[in-house]
Amino acid sequence: MNSKRTLFLIEVAIFTALALVLDLAPFLSFKVWAQGGSISLAMIPVFIVAFRWGIKGGLLSGFLWGVLQIAVGQAWIMHWLQGAIDYLVAFTLLGFAGIFASKIKNALKDGNTRAYFSYILLGVILGSILRFVAHFVAGIVFFESAIEGMNVWMYSFLYNISYIAPSIIICTIAVYFLFHKQPRTLLSAA
């Protein structure tokens, strides 16, 4: 039992660090806005942890990634509550992709490729949409429209969807190819 916990903690730490590296690498991350928001592969390690270890691993990895972004000075924080929503809550919510972990593993064990890819797709979309909702709420509550005359709700929606939507597409394609070539990587010791 202790070795499973150790493996869990090691994988969470390694994949969380990888998420940060993928987000910081200038050739792997395209910064869309000066106040935050990038198109990158950085969500993939959190999804891997979520699919391997379930919701607990995904939530922990996402939370730690948000903490690391603040710690290394990558976060754009205007107010402590906005920072908490944009970094701690938003990235933690990515871990809800782990809701599908057991379904993915069962489909993989049954050899049902279509089912486990469908659950992976649903997990990536769920986690990404929940992250979007957190950023959207933070935008409505803490930022006024940067475009005079534009409704703050519309501004927050357009601002956040401009980088989340491409990230969802890129991460879905990358996760598909990753697990298409190595589907057994989805199976953890859990």
C-alpha positions, 0 to 999 in steps of 0.5 A: 500500500505504501509503494502505491502512495509513493508512486502516486506522489511521484507521478503527480510531482513529475507530471505537474512539473512537466505541465509547468515546463510545457507552459513556460517553454516559449517554443511550446506555448503561445501567449495570447494575452498580456494578462494571461492566457496561452495556447499550449500542451500544458494541460496534457500532464494533468489529464494524464494524472487524472486518467491514471489516478482518477479525480484525486490525482487530477485535482491535486496535479491541477492545484499544484500546477496553479500554485507553481505558476504563482510561485514562479511569477507567471501568474497575473494577479490583480486581486487575491481572490481573482488570483485564487479563482484564476490559478488555484480553482481553474487549474484544479478543475482540470482534474475533474477529467479523472471522473472518467478514469475507471471507464477508460481503464475498463474499456481499455481492458475490454479492448474497446478502443472507441469507448476509451477514446470517447471517455478521454475526449469527454474528460479533456472537454469536461476539465477544459470547460470547467477551467474556462468557467472559472476564468470566465467568472474571474473575468466578470467579477474582477475585470472591466471590459477592455473594449469600451462599450463591450459588455463585460460578460461578452468580453470575458467570454471572448477573452477566455474562449480565445485561448481555451478553445484552441487548447482543447483542440490541441490537447485532445489531438495530442492526448489521442495520439499519445494514448493511441500509440501507448494505451497501457500508459493509462493504467496505473497501479491504483 
